[in-house]
Amino acid sequence: MPAIYFSLAYVQPFADMSTEKPEDGVTVVRGDGQIVGLRLDDPRLVLRLSEICANIGVDEEKVWPRLRADADVLLGSRAATWGGGGA
């Protein structure tokens, strides 16, 4: 299964970057000393997201909204992409 990465803050391309693994399967990405990303090696770790956030000192209310999935086809509308219309 693919990992899940949460981008939590922007960082300049030239910023001093580092990573740390506070526990198996969890990687914290720091940029200029602040946490800018969180990587979960196994997507099932999202079930422990609140606990992980508490352990690393990140407000979970900033992390949960970053969780995304595929676009919901039930919310989309199908329309002609070439500009045509129905008769």
Backbone hydrogen bonds, N-H to C=O, Kabsch-Sander energy under -0.5 kcal/mol:
donor,donor_aa,acceptor,acceptor_aa,energy
4,I,40,L,-2.5
6,F,38,L,-3.3
7,S,5,Y,-0.6
8,L,6,F,-0.7
8,L,36,V,-2.3
9,A,36,V,-1.4
15,A,12,Q,-2.0
17,M,15,A,-0.7
18,S,30,R,-2.1
20,E,28,V,-1.9
23,E,26,V,-0.7
26,V,23,E,-2.1
27,T,39,R,-2.6
28,V,20,E,-3.1
29,V,37,G,-2.6
30,R,18,S,-3.2
30,R,28,V,-0.5
31,G,34,Q,-2.6
32,D,16,D,-2.4
34,Q,31,G,-1.7
36,V,29,V,-2.9
37,G,29,V,-1.5
38,L,6,F,-1.9
39,R,27,T,-3.0
40,L,4,I,-3.0
41,D,25,G,-2.9
41,D,39,R,-0.6
45,L,42,D,-2.5
46,V,43,P,-1.8
47,L,44,R,-1.7
48,R,45,L,-2.2
49,L,46,V,-1.6
52,I,48,R,-2.7
53,C,49,L,-2.6
54,A,50,S,-2.0
55,N,51,E,-2.3
56,I,52,I,-1.8
57,G,53,C,-1.1
58,V,53,C,-2.5
60,E,58,V,-0.6
62,K,59,D,-2.1
63,V,59,D,-0.6
63,V,60,E,-0.6
64,W,60,E,-2.7
66,R,63,V,-1.9
67,L,64,W,-1.9
73,V,71,A,-0.8
75,L,72,D,-1.5
76,G,72,D,-0.9
79,A,77,S,-0.6
83,G,80,A,-0.7
